[in-house]
Amino acid sequence: MNVITPGISIVIRTLNEERFLGDCLSAIEKQVVDLPLEVIVVDSGSVDRTREIATGFGCILVSIPQGSFTFGRSLNIGVAKAQYEYVISISAHCVPVGANWLENLVKPLSRSAAELVYGAQKASITSRSSEIGYFSDRFRGQCGTRSEPEFNNGNSAFLKSIWSIRGFDEGLPAQEDVEFSQWHMKNSSATLYYSSKATVVHHHNDRNRTLYNRLYRELAVEFYLGRKSLFSLLFFSMSLPRYLVSDLAIARKKGALLKASKGILAFRAVQASAFLHAAISYKTYTQGITSAAR
């Protein structure tokens, strides 16, 4: 295996991310780390100020045609440019919390406790109550190893040497991170670690149609990878009342119970519809995809 220089390479995929990219990069600048650091932005055709913001912060800017974009391909291009062993993937609309986010994310790698790490994510205070509940439910628990491939490229770290064995699947329309961890946990004996101390605020305020499309893509691929089943759909359906009660409690805490109620019902209805549609149609949607992680 090739010797790779110790250090940290942060890869950010962008398309019209001017709203939060500056906040993300500013938070990265404030990180307290003792290792060399570089930030690589892979942009797929932004027409706003994204590229200007990236170069203003001294990022390495890589441009690709929008038509060639997939989540896996964009990330592979960025990682190929990385000169350091510890690679970080963070969403352009995620903002690290505190000055030790990066240290906490890399620590399991530097101590040889894991080859794959993902950190905590929470929704912004201005997000829908259901979005806050969604992130709270998905990213919970204490730091430690995980047996399920819950790796998430919104806030993750991995060894470039592991990626060199086999990169991200460029044919998947979503969940390239889940597939990547599933493959390496099975075939490279990689250890996955969850760091609850490496937190980012994830700004997601999608309109219902955008939300539906995103959830459908993710769920369809999870069915394809064997990560979801009809039992999962049944469990979700049985859990819906609990989710609704939790969402309403969050809205009440924010002092916006009446205002948020309609949005809560809409969010969970969109989620349920995407789940059901994915269960029915994932085979058609993923036709032609061949993943070795299945």
Secondary structure as UniProt FT lines:
FT   STRAND          5..14
FT   HELIX           18..29
FT   STRAND          37..43
FT   HELIX           50..56
FT   TURN            57..58
FT   STRAND          60..63
FT   HELIX           66..68
FT   HELIX           71..81
FT   STRAND          84..90
FT   TURN            92..93
FT   STRAND          94..96
FT   TURN            99..100
FT   HELIX           101..110
FT   TURN            111..112
FT   STRAND          116..123
FT   TURN            125..126
FT   HELIX           129..138
FT   STRAND          144..146
FT   TURN            153..154
FT   STRAND          155..159
FT   HELIX           160..165
FT   HELIX           176..187
FT   STRAND          192..202
FT   HELIX           208..224
FT   TURN            225..226
FT   HELIX           230..253
FT   TURN            254..255
FT   HELIX           257..285
FT   TURN            286..288
FT   TURN            292..293
//
